[in-house]
Amino acid sequence: MRDEKDGKGLRFSWTAAKRQTLVMCGIAVLLGLGARAVQKKPVPFWGYPKPIALIQPKAAIAGANSVSVDSAFVPAEKPYDIDFATVMGLFMKRKKENIPFIDAREHQLYEAGHITGAINIPFERLADCISTLEQIHKDQLVTLYCDGGDCHLSHDLAEFMIGEGWKRLAVYTGGWEEWSKETDFVVTGSKPE
């Protein structure tokens, strides 16, 4: 091949460039083989390395028996604030674990729509519903909700219940607003189910 001039008047040789490229590739191959030779567990030439076997947990992470309602909600001096994922877990266990859901909103709002199985105990008319409230055992976990957001009725009812001796209360902070958007477990009317 003949030498050519680049734009600055410098001369270079295509054969020299090819020779340098081959030398650099040869050095890279030799370095790679040398690194492979000194490794304790070399990577195979072809294909992928064998995957590492993972240690299997002794219990399922979110299995039915891994966390009980009793261990997660111990008696406390103030109510637990719970999110949608937690309240959905409690909802799914409500019959097996006997977890009552209490709607603290006005009766008209309850009739327009409420969580399946929820009992209506409106905080604003608490005196009329004391007998219903007293049917709930004071040692069991109780889930309360209202409209969510700025609504404070479920927290007010929880504070009243703590003053009366209930110690395992969970207030669903997302309330009816979030529940009605996220699930189909919604009923209308004045009966719990």
SEFI-383739 format. One record per residue (C-alpha): y, z, x; residue number from 1; residue in one letter. Coordinates in nm, 4 decimals. Each point is the difference from the previous one (the first is absolute). Example, Ala and Ser with C-alpha at 12.3 -4.5 7.8 and 13.67 -1.06 7.14 Angstrom:
! SEFI-383739
-0.4500; 0.7800; 1.2300; 1; A
0.3440; -0.0660; 0.1370; 2; S
END
This chain:
! SEFI-383739
0.0000; 0.0000; 0.0000; 1; M
0.3505; -0.0573; 0.1144; 2; R
0.2731; 0.2570; 0.0382; 3; D
0.2793; -0.0017; -0.2521; 4; E
0.3520; 0.1422; -0.0081; 5; K
0.1023; 0.2440; -0.2636; 6; D
0.3545; 0.0124; -0.1346; 7; G
0.1305; 0.2015; 0.3001; 8; K
-0.1250; -0.2329; 0.2679; 9; G
-0.2879; 0.2271; 0.1021; 10; L
-0.3377; -0.1520; 0.0740; 11; R
-0.3306; 0.1308; -0.1239; 12; F
-0.3527; -0.1249; 0.0014; 13; S
-0.2215; -0.0198; -0.3059; 14; W
-0.3051; 0.0472; 0.2156; 15; T
0.1433; 0.3198; 0.1442; 16; A
0.0669; 0.1314; -0.3525; 17; A
-0.3575; -0.0799; -0.1052; 18; K
-0.1352; 0.1685; 0.3103; 19; R
0.2052; 0.3163; -0.0652; 20; Q
-0.1188; 0.0115; -0.3624; 21; T
-0.3639; -0.0281; 0.1049; 22; L
0.0458; 0.2720; 0.2637; 23; V
0.1638; 0.2361; -0.2549; 24; M
-0.2813; -0.0629; -0.2525; 25; C
-0.2589; 0.0655; 0.2710; 26; G
0.1685; 0.3268; 0.0987; 27; I
0.0139; 0.1084; -0.3694; 28; A
-0.3732; -0.0666; -0.0426; 29; V
-0.0834; 0.1923; 0.3179; 30; L
0.2166; 0.2957; -0.1069; 31; L
-0.1636; 0.0013; -0.3457; 32; G
-0.3492; -0.0046; 0.1486; 33; L
0.0945; 0.2735; 0.2463; 34; G
0.1386; 0.2197; -0.2797; 35; A
-0.3161; -0.0582; -0.2037; 36; R
-0.2183; 0.0977; 0.2965; 37; A
0.1694; 0.3401; 0.0441; 38; V
-0.0026; 0.0972; -0.3716; 39; Q
-0.2618; 0.2520; -0.1100; 40; K
-0.0592; -0.1789; -0.3318; 41; K
0.1011; -0.3623; 0.0508; 42; P
0.1176; -0.2176; -0.2869; 43; V
-0.2441; -0.2857; -0.0750; 44; P
0.0894; -0.3519; 0.1087; 45; F
-0.0595; -0.1502; -0.3430; 46; W
0.0518; 0.1443; -0.3467; 47; G
0.1320; 0.3404; -0.0928; 48; Y
-0.0893; 0.3435; 0.1349; 49; P
-0.2475; 0.2041; -0.2019; 50; K
0.1890; 0.2209; -0.2486; 51; P
0.0064; 0.3737; 0.0576; 52; I
-0.2074; 0.2002; -0.2494; 53; A
0.2265; 0.2348; -0.1950; 54; L
-0.0932; 0.3601; -0.0696; 55; I
-0.0827; 0.0390; -0.3669; 56; Q
0.1583; 0.2992; -0.1763; 57; P
-0.2419; 0.2574; -0.1388; 58; K
0.1737; -0.0027; -0.3405; 59; A
0.1852; -0.2724; -0.1838; 60; A
0.3734; 0.0225; 0.0563; 61; I
0.0969; -0.0026; -0.3680; 62; A
-0.3338; 0.0726; -0.1566; 63; G
-0.0459; 0.1926; -0.3197; 64; A
-0.1190; 0.3144; 0.1784; 65; N
0.2168; -0.0102; 0.3128; 66; S
0.3046; 0.1741; -0.1552; 67; V
-0.0225; 0.2038; -0.3126; 68; S
0.2842; 0.0668; -0.2380; 69; V
-0.0415; 0.3707; 0.0701; 70; D
0.0553; -0.0365; 0.3741; 71; S
0.2923; -0.2436; -0.0270; 72; A
0.2063; 0.2005; -0.2508; 73; F
-0.0225; 0.3652; 0.0914; 74; V
0.1973; 0.2566; -0.2008; 75; P
0.3682; -0.0089; 0.1000; 76; A
0.3315; 0.1546; -0.0964; 77; E
0.1558; -0.3378; -0.0815; 78; K
-0.1362; -0.3231; -0.1488; 79; P
-0.1352; -0.2821; 0.2142; 80; Y
0.1969; -0.3263; -0.0182; 81; D
-0.2520; -0.2850; -0.0124; 82; I
0.0328; -0.3794; 0.0244; 83; D
-0.1670; -0.2821; -0.1919; 84; F
-0.3089; -0.0227; 0.2228; 85; A
-0.0697; 0.3723; -0.0352; 86; T
0.0573; 0.0105; -0.3742; 87; V
-0.2292; -0.3012; -0.0437; 88; M
-0.2734; 0.1864; 0.1901; 89; G
0.0493; 0.3039; -0.2235; 90; L
0.0005; -0.2213; -0.3083; 91; F
-0.3349; -0.1483; 0.0973; 92; M
-0.1443; 0.3512; 0.0468; 93; K
0.1709; 0.1571; -0.3037; 94; R
-0.3103; 0.0251; -0.2192; 95; K
-0.2499; 0.0989; 0.2697; 96; K
0.2329; 0.2565; 0.1582; 97; E
0.1683; 0.1047; -0.3300; 98; N
0.3553; -0.0857; 0.1107; 99; I
0.2417; 0.0017; -0.2930; 100; P
0.3004; -0.2333; 0.0065; 101; F
0.3141; 0.1306; -0.1692; 102; I
0.2833; -0.2256; -0.1165; 103; D
0.3217; 0.2071; 0.0021; 104; A
0.2083; -0.2635; -0.1832; 105; R
0.1198; 0.0131; -0.3605; 106; E
-0.2583; -0.0724; -0.2697; 107; H
0.1575; -0.3377; -0.0938; 108; Q
-0.0338; -0.1229; 0.3601; 109; L
-0.3572; 0.1295; 0.0136; 110; Y
-0.0887; -0.1914; -0.3183; 111; E
0.1581; -0.3184; 0.1385; 112; A
-0.2388; 0.0158; 0.2966; 113; G
-0.1724; 0.2520; 0.2240; 114; H
-0.2748; 0.0351; 0.2604; 115; I
-0.3452; -0.0201; -0.1557; 116; T
-0.1188; 0.3524; -0.0812; 117; G
0.3363; 0.1695; 0.0628; 118; A
0.1066; 0.2967; -0.2111; 119; I
0.3586; 0.0076; -0.1267; 120; N
0.1813; 0.3249; 0.0775; 121; I
0.3720; -0.0867; -0.0134; 122; P
0.1977; 0.2354; 0.2196; 123; F
0.2974; -0.0167; -0.2386; 124; E
-0.2217; 0.1400; -0.2817; 125; R
-0.2214; 0.2262; 0.2096; 126; L
0.0068; 0.2856; -0.2529; 127; A
-0.1808; -0.2218; -0.2531; 128; D
-0.2766; -0.0879; 0.2498; 129; C
-0.0829; 0.3351; 0.1627; 130; I
-0.3352; 0.0218; -0.1817; 131; S
-0.1024; -0.3435; 0.1395; 132; T
0.1104; 0.1008; 0.3479; 133; L
-0.1924; 0.3279; -0.0123; 134; E
-0.3266; -0.1892; -0.0646; 135; Q
0.0162; -0.1282; 0.3607; 136; I
-0.1686; 0.2376; 0.2442; 137; H
0.2452; 0.1378; 0.2574; 138; K
-0.2328; -0.0645; 0.2967; 139; D
-0.0573; -0.3697; -0.0597; 140; Q
0.2024; -0.2861; 0.1438; 141; L
0.2565; -0.1424; -0.2452; 142; V
0.1856; -0.3303; 0.0437; 143; T
0.3442; -0.0282; -0.1574; 144; L
0.2281; -0.2998; -0.0419; 145; Y
0.3130; -0.1150; -0.1788; 146; C
0.2036; -0.3223; 0.0313; 147; D
0.0246; 0.0194; 0.3817; 148; G
0.3110; -0.0775; 0.2025; 149; G
0.2811; 0.2318; -0.1115; 150; D
-0.2080; 0.1635; -0.2736; 151; C
-0.0594; 0.3693; 0.0744; 152; H
-0.1998; 0.1062; -0.3051; 153; L
-0.3369; 0.0141; 0.1791; 154; S
0.1482; 0.2079; 0.2837; 155; H
0.1643; 0.2334; -0.2528; 156; D
-0.3304; 0.0396; -0.1853; 157; L
-0.1798; 0.0631; 0.3310; 158; A
0.2485; 0.2733; 0.0912; 159; E
-0.0545; 0.1628; -0.3389; 160; F
-0.3790; -0.0210; 0.0386; 161; M
0.0129; 0.1547; 0.3487; 162; I
0.2019; 0.2856; -0.1451; 163; G
-0.2737; 0.0466; -0.2610; 164; E
-0.2839; 0.0118; 0.2553; 165; G
-0.1174; -0.3580; 0.0625; 166; W
-0.0336; -0.0643; 0.3744; 167; K
-0.1550; -0.3493; 0.0326; 168; R
0.2561; -0.2437; -0.1339; 169; L
0.0578; -0.3582; 0.1106; 170; A
0.3122; -0.1862; -0.1116; 171; V
-0.0259; -0.3792; 0.0010; 172; Y
0.3427; -0.1029; 0.1303; 173; T
-0.0309; -0.3679; -0.0974; 174; G
-0.0470; 0.1046; -0.3595; 175; G
-0.0491; -0.2180; -0.3040; 176; W
0.2304; -0.2708; 0.1357; 177; E
-0.2238; -0.0696; 0.3008; 178; E
-0.3297; 0.0617; -0.1826; 179; W
0.0757; -0.2462; -0.2805; 180; S
0.0881; -0.2734; 0.2533; 181; K
-0.2987; 0.0575; 0.2298; 182; E
-0.2942; 0.0609; -0.2370; 183; T
-0.1557; -0.0948; -0.3296; 184; D
-0.1077; 0.3593; -0.0754; 185; F
0.2628; 0.0321; -0.2704; 186; V
-0.0348; 0.0994; -0.3651; 187; V
0.2413; 0.0404; -0.2883; 188; T
0.0004; 0.2439; -0.2895; 189; G
0.0011; 0.3753; -0.0313; 190; S
-0.3605; 0.0723; 0.1024; 191; K
-0.0965; 0.0445; 0.3672; 192; P
-0.2732; -0.2718; -0.0048; 193; E
END
